[in-house]
Amino acid sequence: MKDTNKIKHENGKKIRCPEKDNTVNKKFGYPERGWIQLLILRHTYEKPLYGYDLMKILENTSRTTSKVKSGSMYTALRRMEEQGLLKSKWATSDLGPERRMYFPTKKGTEYLKNWLHVISDRIGVVDELINFYKDRFHE
């Protein structure tokens, strides 16, 4: 079976991809979790959404780089509620049973605003890194 966690280096040796390397994940955490939280807050800021709808939106937003499983989505939503970033309420539907609808709290809105500010301040650095990657490593 082919090991998809490894890529060939110039000298022919196989090396681990950083996103699959436990030392990288232990040091930096899982960046996907942070992005998912930002995307959840961004989309629920526009309008309250159900968990299933959020999953589909995130799947489309990530351009297939990350598929969010339902267990992961609902764990993230519960965690965000515990942190005070989201609130939820039960909403009735003509199509079936009640479903939980999520929307950001004041704290969640501030969290979103602050992170978007940080990202916009650092976009030049990110652009430079992307250009470096494209020039040096992109095949």
N, CA, C and O atoms as a DFTB+ gen file, in Angstrom:
556 C
 N C O
     1  1       0.836      -1.168       0.000
     2  2       0.000       0.000       0.000
     3  2       0.888       1.240       0.000
     4  3       1.883       1.294       0.723
     5  1       0.536       2.220      -0.797
     6  2       1.306       3.454      -0.925
     7  2       1.099       4.343       0.292
     8  3      -0.032       4.534       0.739
     9  1       2.193       4.891       0.832
    10  2       2.104       5.793       1.975
    11  2       1.882       7.203       1.451
    12  3       2.796       7.824       0.908
    13  1       0.663       7.704       1.617
    14  2       0.332       9.035       1.093
    15  2       0.796      10.140       2.023
    16  3       0.683      11.319       1.687
    17  1       1.322       9.773       3.204
    18  2       1.816      10.778       4.139
    19  2       3.248      11.171       3.822
    20  3       3.803      12.042       4.493
    21  1       3.857      10.561       2.826
    22  2       5.249      10.849       2.512
    23  2       5.362      11.373       1.083
    24  3       4.577      11.017       0.204
    25  1       6.358      12.226       0.878
    26  2       6.669      12.709      -0.465
    27  2       8.147      12.489      -0.703
    28  3       8.916      12.377       0.251
    29  1       8.554      12.426      -1.951
    30  2       9.957      12.235      -2.269
    31  2      10.688      13.557      -2.241
    32  3      10.237      14.540      -2.829
    33  1      11.796      13.579      -1.569
    34  2      12.645      14.758      -1.510
    35  2      13.613      14.687      -2.685
    36  3      13.707      13.643      -3.332
    37  1      14.332      15.766      -2.979
    38  2      15.269      15.818      -4.102
    39  2      16.287      14.688      -4.063
    40  3      16.639      14.138      -5.106
    41  1      16.765      14.334      -2.869
    42  2      17.798      13.301      -2.765
    43  2      17.217      11.892      -2.817
    44  3      17.953      10.924      -2.626
    45  1      15.925      11.751      -3.070
    46  2      15.298      10.454      -3.217
    47  2      14.731       9.886      -1.928
    48  3      13.969       8.920      -1.961
    49  1      15.091      10.469      -0.797
    50  2      14.553       9.989       0.473
    51  2      13.104      10.432       0.610
    52  3      12.705      11.477       0.096
    53  1      12.334       9.624       1.307
    54  2      10.940      10.002       1.567
    55  2      10.880      10.744       2.889
    56  3      11.516      10.356       3.869
    57  1      10.098      11.828       2.899
    58  2       9.931      12.610       4.120
    59  2       8.439      12.753       4.413
    60  3       7.604      12.674       3.512
    61  1       8.130      12.961       5.659
    62  2       6.727      13.133       6.049
    63  2       6.236      14.519       5.675
    64  3       6.967      15.501       5.801
    65  1       4.994      14.594       5.214
    66  2       4.348      15.876       4.977
    67  2       4.074      16.513       6.329
    68  3       3.628      15.824       7.247
    69  1       4.328      17.807       6.478
    70  2       4.142      18.448       7.776
    71  2       2.741      18.310       8.355
    72  3       2.595      18.150       9.567
    73  1       1.701      18.369       7.514
    74  2       0.348      18.326       8.064
    75  2       0.005      16.971       8.658
    76  3      -0.970      16.852       9.399
    77  1       0.784      15.959       8.347
    78  2       0.534      14.633       8.899
    79  2       1.542      14.283       9.994
    80  3       1.436      13.221      10.609
    81  1       2.500      15.142      10.242
    82  2       3.563      14.887      11.208
    83  2       3.096      15.269      12.604
    84  3       2.688      16.407      12.837
    85  1       3.155      14.324      13.528
    86  2       2.676      14.577      14.892
    87  2       3.450      15.679      15.590
    88  3       2.863      16.412      16.385
    89  1       4.753      15.829      15.326
    90  2       5.503      16.880      16.003
    91  2       5.013      18.249      15.575
    92  3       4.951      19.161      16.400
    93  1       4.667      18.417      14.324
    94  2       4.119      19.694      13.857
    95  2       2.777      19.941      14.520
    96  3       2.519      21.044      15.002
    97  1       1.913      18.921      14.552
    98  2       0.599      19.080      15.149
    99  2       0.678      19.341      16.645
   100  3      -0.121      20.112      17.177
   101  1       1.636      18.707      17.340
   102  2       1.782      18.950      18.778
   103  2       2.248      20.368      19.046
   104  3       1.805      20.998      20.006
   105  1       3.138      20.873      18.204
   106  2       3.688      22.212      18.420
   107  2       2.695      23.304      18.031
   108  3       2.521      24.277      18.765
   109  1       2.055      23.148      16.901
   110  2       1.206      24.209      16.363
   111  2      -0.288      23.932      16.511
   112  3      -1.100      24.814      16.231
   113  1      -0.664      22.754      16.934
   114  2      -2.081      22.412      17.013
   115  2      -2.607      22.070      15.630
   116  3      -1.840      21.963      14.673
   117  1      -3.877      21.905      15.535
   118  2      -4.495      21.584      14.255
   119  2      -5.081      22.855      13.668
   120  3      -6.131      23.313      14.119
   121  1      -4.418      23.438      12.664
   122  2      -4.916      24.705      12.121
   123  2      -6.318      24.602      11.533
   124  3      -7.049      25.591      11.497
   125  1      -6.695      23.417      11.074
   126  2      -8.021      23.270      10.491
   127  2      -9.103      23.655      11.487
   128  3     -10.116      24.244      11.111
   129  1      -8.892      23.321      12.766
   130  2      -9.887      23.646      13.794
   131  2     -10.110      25.148      13.856
   132  3     -11.251      25.604      13.932
   133  1      -9.032      25.921      13.825
   134  2      -9.147      27.377      13.859
   135  2      -9.853      27.926      12.640
   136  3     -10.681      28.832      12.745
   137  1      -9.522      27.371      11.474
   138  2     -10.180      27.827      10.247
   139  2     -11.649      27.482      10.270
   140  3     -12.487      28.287       9.863
   141  1     -11.971      26.290      10.742
   142  2     -13.375      25.883      10.793
   143  2     -14.155      26.826      11.718
   144  3     -15.268      27.242      11.394
   145  1     -13.558      27.160      12.874
   146  2     -14.238      28.087      13.779
   147  2     -14.475      29.441      13.109
   148  3     -15.564      30.008      13.209
   149  1     -13.460      29.951      12.433
   150  2     -13.626      31.237      11.745
   151  2     -14.703      31.163      10.673
   152  3     -15.516      32.078      10.540
   153  1     -14.709      30.081       9.914
   154  2     -15.709      29.943       8.855
   155  2     -17.120      29.799       9.433
   156  3     -18.077      30.344       8.883
   157  1     -17.242      29.068      10.536
   158  2     -18.549      28.941      11.183
   159  2     -19.037      30.313      11.634
   160  3     -20.185      30.683      11.390
   161  1     -18.160      31.060      12.292
   162  2     -18.553      32.394      12.763
   163  2     -18.871      33.319      11.598
   164  3     -19.823      34.097      11.660
   165  1     -18.086      33.238      10.548
   166  2     -18.305      34.100       9.375
   167  2     -19.680      33.851       8.768
   168  3     -20.406      34.796       8.456
   169  1     -20.035      32.591       8.602
   170  2     -21.300      32.269       7.934
   171  2     -22.508      32.457       8.851
   172  3     -23.574      32.869       8.393
   173  1     -22.349      32.159      10.135
   174  2     -23.484      32.378      11.036
   175  2     -23.655      33.855      11.360
   176  3     -24.722      34.270      11.812
   177  1     -22.623      34.646      11.137
   178  2     -22.748      36.093      11.328
   179  2     -23.740      36.664      10.317
   180  3     -24.514      37.566      10.637
   181  1     -23.710      36.135       9.103
   182  2     -24.618      36.615       8.053
   183  2     -26.064      36.204       8.320
   184  3     -27.000      36.974       8.107
   185  1     -26.217      34.960       8.795
   186  2     -27.559      34.477       9.138
   187  2     -27.412      33.205       9.967
   188  3     -26.476      32.433       9.759
   189  1     -28.329      32.985      10.902
   190  2     -28.291      31.752      11.689
   191  2     -28.413      30.539      10.767
   192  3     -29.154      30.564       9.783
   193  1     -27.678      29.485      11.099
   194  2     -27.659      28.299      10.237
   195  2     -27.744      27.028      11.061
   196  3     -27.379      27.004      12.236
   197  1     -28.235      25.967      10.422
   198  2     -28.248      24.636      11.006
   199  2     -26.882      23.991      10.804
   200  3     -26.145      24.365       9.892
   201  1     -26.546      23.029      11.647
   202  2     -25.266      22.337      11.544
   203  2     -25.046      21.696      10.182
   204  3     -23.958      21.797       9.615
   205  1     -26.079      21.034       9.654
   206  2     -25.957      20.387       8.346
   207  2     -25.670      21.411       7.244
   208  3     -24.835      21.176       6.370
   209  1     -26.364      22.536       7.295
   210  2     -26.142      23.584       6.295
   211  2     -24.729      24.136       6.408
   212  3     -24.088      24.421       5.396
   213  1     -24.240      24.288       7.635
   214  2     -22.865      24.751       7.840
   215  2     -21.863      23.766       7.237
   216  3     -20.884      24.177       6.615
   217  1     -22.106      22.474       7.422
   218  2     -21.210      21.463       6.850
   219  2     -21.110      21.617       5.336
   220  3     -20.015      21.584       4.775
   221  1     -22.232      21.781       4.690
   222  2     -22.255      21.918       3.232
   223  2     -21.567      23.213       2.788
   224  3     -20.822      23.217       1.808
   225  1     -21.816      24.300       3.501
   226  2     -21.184      25.581       3.163
   227  2     -19.675      25.482       3.324
   228  3     -18.928      25.946       2.462
   229  1     -19.219      24.882       4.421
   230  2     -17.781      24.753       4.661
   231  2     -17.130      23.858       3.622
   232  3     -16.005      24.108       3.191
   233  1     -17.834      22.826       3.228
   234  2     -17.320      21.938       2.191
   235  2     -17.109      22.720       0.897
   236  3     -16.092      22.546       0.226
   237  1     -18.056      23.573       0.546
   238  2     -17.935      24.387      -0.665
   239  2     -16.888      25.479      -0.493
   240  3     -16.128      25.759      -1.421
   241  1     -16.838      26.100       0.684
   242  2     -15.893      27.184       0.946
   243  2     -14.461      26.704       0.893
   244  3     -13.586      27.408       0.390
   245  1     -14.210      25.503       1.411
   246  2     -12.833      25.010       1.477
   247  2     -12.330      24.527       0.123
   248  3     -11.174      24.129      -0.013
   249  1     -13.193      24.564      -0.861
   250  2     -12.812      24.125      -2.213
   251  2     -12.236      22.715      -2.181
   252  3     -11.215      22.431      -2.807
   253  1     -12.893      21.857      -1.457
   254  2     -12.584      20.442      -1.303
   255  2     -11.257      20.152      -0.608
   256  3     -10.814      19.004      -0.629
   257  1     -10.586      21.157       0.019
   258  2      -9.355      20.855       0.745
   259  2      -9.647      20.203       2.077
   260  3      -8.798      19.488       2.610
   261  1     -10.809      20.427       2.622
   262  2     -11.189      19.829       3.899
   263  2     -12.643      19.408       3.844
   264  3     -13.533      20.217       3.582
   265  1     -12.868      18.140       4.094
   266  2     -14.243      17.677       4.198
   267  2     -14.545      17.529       5.675
   268  3     -13.879      16.769       6.379
   269  1     -15.535      18.246       6.140
   270  2     -15.890      18.236       7.550
   271  2     -16.906      17.122       7.773
   272  3     -17.979      17.115       7.170
   273  1     -16.557      16.187       8.641
   274  2     -17.468      15.098       8.975
   275  2     -18.486      15.610       9.983
   276  3     -18.211      16.540      10.742
   277  1     -19.656      14.998       9.982
   278  2     -20.725      15.483      10.856
   279  2     -20.324      15.428      12.330
   280  3     -20.643      16.351      13.079
   281  1     -19.639      14.380      12.763
   282  2     -19.203      14.296      14.151
   283  2     -18.275      15.434      14.519
   284  3     -18.384      16.010      15.601
   285  1     -17.359      15.758      13.617
   286  2     -16.420      16.867      13.849
   287  2     -17.150      18.197      13.879
   288  3     -16.835      19.060      14.698
   289  1     -18.114      18.369      13.002
   290  2     -18.857      19.619      12.944
   291  2     -19.622      19.846      14.244
   292  3     -19.545      20.923      14.836
   293  1     -20.352      18.839      14.682
   294  2     -21.173      19.028      15.880
   295  2     -20.315      19.130      17.142
   296  3     -20.711      19.782      18.108
   297  1     -19.146      18.492      17.141
   298  2     -18.210      18.666      18.256
   299  2     -17.698      20.103      18.278
   300  3     -17.617      20.719      19.340
   301  1     -17.356      20.635      17.112
   302  2     -16.881      22.028      17.020
   303  2     -17.981      22.992      17.463
   304  3     -17.709      23.949      18.188
   305  1     -19.199      22.752      17.041
   306  2     -20.307      23.629      17.418
   307  2     -20.537      23.600      18.933
   308  3     -20.740      24.645      19.551
   309  1     -20.504      22.410      19.525
   310  2     -20.673      22.302      20.988
   311  2     -19.528      22.999      21.715
   312  3     -19.749      23.709      22.696
   313  1     -18.303      22.793      21.231
   314  2     -17.140      23.425      21.847
   315  2     -17.248      24.945      21.759
   316  3     -16.934      25.648      22.720
   317  1     -17.685      25.448      20.620
   318  2     -17.832      26.893      20.445
   319  2     -18.930      27.451      21.345
   320  3     -18.827      28.579      21.826
   321  1     -19.977      26.665      21.572
   322  2     -21.014      27.094      22.524
   323  2     -20.447      27.147      23.936
   324  3     -20.714      28.095      24.675
   325  1     -19.664      26.134      24.320
   326  2     -19.051      26.105      25.647
   327  2     -18.100      27.283      25.853
   328  3     -17.972      27.799      26.963
   329  1     -17.436      27.702      24.776
   330  2     -16.511      28.832      24.852
   331  2     -17.235      30.174      24.802
   332  3     -16.616      31.223      24.980
   333  1     -18.524      30.141      24.564
   334  2     -19.304      31.372      24.513
   335  2     -19.222      32.094      23.177
   336  3     -19.559      33.275      23.093
   337  1     -18.777      31.396      22.120
   338  2     -18.665      32.012      20.798
   339  2     -19.964      31.901      20.001
   340  3     -20.254      32.738      19.147
   341  1     -20.734      30.863      20.291
   342  2     -21.999      30.614      19.591
   343  2     -23.111      30.388      20.595
   344  3     -22.880      30.013      21.744
   345  1     -24.317      30.626      20.127
   346  2     -25.523      30.225      20.841
   347  2     -26.347      29.413      19.858
   348  3     -26.135      29.475      18.647
   349  1     -27.279      28.659      20.390
   350  2     -28.168      27.908      19.511
   351  2     -29.576      27.950      20.066
   352  3     -29.796      28.189      21.254
   353  1     -30.513      27.714      19.181
   354  2     -31.913      27.592      19.594
   355  2     -32.565      26.551      18.690
   356  3     -32.156      26.342      17.548
   357  1     -33.565      25.921      19.225
   358  2     -34.301      24.940      18.450
   359  2     -35.276      25.663      17.536
   360  3     -35.986      26.576      17.959
   361  1     -35.301      25.244      16.282
   362  2     -36.198      25.866      15.310
   363  2     -37.072      24.787      14.683
   364  3     -36.602      23.689      14.384
   365  1     -38.328      25.107      14.490
   366  2     -39.247      24.163      13.865
   367  2     -39.109      24.248      12.353
   368  3     -38.718      25.272      11.793
   369  1     -39.440      23.150      11.723
   370  2     -39.347      23.082      10.271
   371  2     -40.589      22.389       9.730
   372  3     -41.121      21.470      10.351
   373  1     -41.037      22.834       8.581
   374  2     -42.166      22.176       7.911
   375  2     -41.740      20.840       7.327
   376  3     -42.577      19.984       7.039
   377  1     -40.426      20.663       7.150
   378  2     -39.907      19.479       6.472
   379  2     -39.549      18.330       7.398
   380  3     -39.251      17.235       6.923
   381  1     -39.570      18.549       8.703
   382  2     -39.195      17.465       9.601
   383  2     -39.129      17.931      11.037
   384  3     -39.767      18.910      11.422
   385  1     -38.339      17.207      11.833
   386  2     -38.257      17.532      13.260
   387  2     -37.540      18.858      13.502
   388  3     -36.931      19.436      12.602
   389  1     -37.634      19.323      14.759
   390  2     -36.917      20.543      15.133
   391  2     -35.425      20.339      14.924
   392  3     -34.896      19.239      15.085
   393  1     -34.770      21.420      14.565
   394  2     -33.319      21.376      14.388
   395  2     -32.715      22.556      15.131
   396  3     -33.361      23.579      15.358
   397  1     -31.454      22.377      15.502
   398  2     -30.754      23.419      16.242
   399  2     -30.138      24.411      15.260
   400  3     -29.421      24.028      14.335
   401  1     -30.426      25.677      15.476
   402  2     -29.907      26.749      14.638
   403  2     -28.846      27.502      15.436
   404  3     -29.036      27.799      16.616
   405  1     -27.726      27.808      14.780
   406  2     -26.585      28.436      15.452
   407  2     -26.393      29.877      14.992
   408  3     -26.620      30.214      13.830
   409  1     -25.967      30.718      15.937
   410  2     -25.664      32.118      15.632
   411  2     -24.594      32.597      16.611
   412  3     -24.503      32.088      17.729
   413  1     -23.779      33.578      16.195
   414  2     -22.684      34.028      17.060
   415  2     -23.176      34.892      18.220
   416  3     -24.172      35.608      18.109
   417  1     -22.456      34.803      19.322
   418  2     -22.694      35.680      20.459
   419  2     -21.899      36.966      20.228
   420  3     -21.180      37.093      19.237
   421  1     -22.035      37.904      21.144
   422  2     -21.234      39.130      21.071
   423  2     -19.746      38.769      21.133
   424  3     -18.933      39.324      20.394
   425  1     -19.402      37.837      22.022
   426  2     -18.015      37.376      22.143
   427  2     -17.550      36.722      20.836
   428  3     -16.418      36.936      20.402
   429  1     -18.418      35.931      20.216
   430  2     -18.088      35.283      18.945
   431  2     -17.860      36.291      17.833
   432  3     -16.959      36.128      17.011
   433  1     -18.677      37.333      17.812
   434  2     -18.527      38.389      16.806
   435  2     -17.205      39.129      17.007
   436  3     -16.521      39.447      16.034
   437  1     -16.842      39.404      18.254
   438  2     -15.560      40.058      18.544
   439  2     -14.388      39.162      18.150
   440  3     -13.395      39.634      17.596
   441  1     -14.511      37.872      18.438
   442  2     -13.484      36.891      18.069
   443  2     -13.278      36.899      16.556
   444  3     -12.147      36.959      16.075
   445  1     -14.377      36.838      15.817
   446  2     -14.322      36.869      14.357
   447  2     -13.677      38.157      13.864
   448  3     -12.776      38.124      13.026
   449  1     -14.133      39.279      14.379
   450  2     -13.612      40.590      13.968
   451  2     -12.107      40.682      14.232
   452  3     -11.348      41.130      13.373
   453  1     -11.684      40.259      15.417
   454  2     -10.260      40.329      15.764
   455  2      -9.408      39.445      14.867
   456  3      -8.352      39.871      14.401
   457  1      -9.857      38.211      14.620
   458  2      -9.078      37.324      13.753
   459  2      -9.043      37.817      12.309
   460  3      -8.015      37.699      11.642
   461  1     -10.136      38.359      11.825
   462  2     -10.125      38.901      10.461
   463  2      -9.171      40.089      10.369
   464  3      -8.509      40.282       9.349
   465  1      -9.104      40.873      11.423
   466  2      -8.147      41.981      11.470
   467  2      -6.712      41.450      11.420
   468  3      -5.884      41.967      10.669
   469  1      -6.421      40.428      12.212
   470  2      -5.080      39.827      12.218
   471  2      -4.739      39.282      10.833
   472  3      -3.639      39.502      10.325
   473  1      -5.683      38.572      10.232
   474  2      -5.442      38.003       8.896
   475  2      -5.196      39.103       7.878
   476  3      -4.271      38.998       7.072
   477  1      -6.006      40.157       7.897
   478  2      -5.833      41.232       6.913
   479  2      -4.497      41.951       7.113
   480  3      -3.876      42.383       6.143
   481  1      -4.051      42.081       8.377
   482  2      -2.741      42.696       8.639
   483  2      -1.593      41.851       8.112
   484  3      -0.535      42.376       7.766
   485  1      -1.805      40.539       8.054
   486  2      -0.713      39.635       7.673
   487  2      -0.829      39.100       6.249
   488  3      -0.058      38.225       5.854
   489  1      -1.761      39.604       5.492
   490  2      -1.988      39.077       4.144
   491  2      -0.749      39.231       3.259
   492  3      -0.496      38.391       2.396
   493  1       0.016      40.292       3.468
   494  2       1.240      40.482       2.692
   495  2       2.256      39.387       2.954
   496  3       2.918      38.913       2.031
   497  1       2.381      38.988       4.201
   498  2       3.300      37.901       4.563
   499  2       2.826      36.596       3.935
   500  3       3.629      35.837       3.393
   501  1       1.530      36.337       4.006
   502  2       0.975      35.117       3.431
   503  2       1.179      35.109       1.913
   504  3       1.567      34.085       1.350
   505  1       0.924      36.226       1.255
   506  2       1.143      36.314      -0.191
   507  2       2.598      36.023      -0.552
   508  3       2.872      35.320      -1.525
   509  1       3.525      36.564       0.231
   510  2       4.948      36.330      -0.034
   511  2       5.277      34.855       0.129
   512  3       6.015      34.298      -0.683
   513  1       4.745      34.214       1.159
   514  2       4.988      32.785       1.369
   515  2       4.395      31.941       0.239
   516  3       5.011      30.976      -0.214
   517  1       3.209      32.310      -0.206
   518  2       2.580      31.584      -1.316
   519  2       3.415      31.724      -2.580
   520  3       3.641      30.743      -3.288
   521  1       3.873      32.937      -2.867
   522  2       4.716      33.143      -4.046
   523  2       6.014      32.355      -3.948
   524  3       6.461      31.768      -4.933
   525  1       6.621      32.340      -2.764
   526  2       7.832      31.547      -2.545
   527  2       7.551      30.075      -2.812
   528  3       8.320      29.409      -3.504
   529  1       6.448      29.565      -2.263
   530  2       6.063      28.179      -2.479
   531  2       5.889      27.883      -3.979
   532  3       6.411      26.891      -4.487
   533  1       5.162      28.742      -4.666
   534  2       4.922      28.536      -6.092
   535  2       6.219      28.567      -6.897
   536  3       6.400      27.764      -7.813
   537  1       7.117      29.486      -6.561
   538  2       8.386      29.599      -7.273
   539  2       9.318      28.428      -7.014
   540  3      10.011      27.972      -7.923
   541  1       9.339      27.939      -5.782
   542  2      10.340      26.952      -5.400
   543  2       9.855      25.518      -5.353
   544  3      10.619      24.601      -5.656
   545  1       8.603      25.302      -4.980
   546  2       8.176      23.950      -4.688
   547  2       7.003      23.433      -5.508
   548  3       6.829      22.222      -5.643
   549  1       6.213      24.317      -6.045
   550  2       5.010      23.884      -6.757
   551  2       5.382      23.178      -8.042
   552  3       6.201      23.664      -8.822
   553  1       4.776      22.036      -8.249
   554  2       5.092      21.231      -9.447
   555  2       4.153      21.544     -10.579
   556  3       4.272      20.964     -11.658
